[in-house]
């Protein structure tokens, strides 16, 4: 992914969303591949209040950045 000029707060939020997604997949265990993205997005939405569209944009178009 090209290096873009994202605000520091946006990078922190994006990293948190990526971590939440991975945590939910870990909690689902062996059933993780069978659950829809909508299920995961709904779980993240409950915790953050972000829209499905924003969660989708973060997970599909950003990468978790280290050292932040």
N, C-alpha and C positions, 0 to 999 in steps of 0.2 A: 504494500500500500504506500502511496506517495506520502511524504511528510507534509502534513497540512498545519495551518496556524490555528490550532484549537486552543481555546482558553483553558487555563489550568483547572478551573472548576469543572469544565466539561470532560476533561480527561479523567478526573477523579470519579465523576459520575459514571462515565463509560466503563471504567475499570470495575466499579462496584456492581454494575449490571452484569458484566461478564462473570464476576465471581458468584453472584446470586444464581445465574443460569447453571454454572458448573455445580454449585452446591445442590440445587434442585435435582439435577441429573444424578448426582451421587446418592441423594436420598431415595430416588426412585429405584436404584439398584438395577437388578436384572430386567426390570420393566421399562427402563429409560428409553430404549429404542422404539418402544411401542406407543409411547405417549406423544401426543401432537404438540407442535410448537405452541399452539393456542393454550394448552394446559400450562406450559412453562411460562408463557407471557402473562397469563392470568395470575399465576403465583407471584411473579415479579411485580405485577401491577398492584396487587394487594399490599405489598410491602412498600412500594415507592409512590404510587399514585400517578405514575407515568402512563401515557396512552399506549395501546398495542402498537400503534404506528411508530412511536418514538423508540420503544423497546426493540422492535423489529429493525429499525434503522441502525441502532447501536450495535446489535448483535450481528447483523449482516454486512455492515459497512465500516466497522472499526475493529481494531485489534487491541487487546489488553496491552497496555504499555507498562513496562517494568520501571522500577526506581521512582515511582510517583506515589 
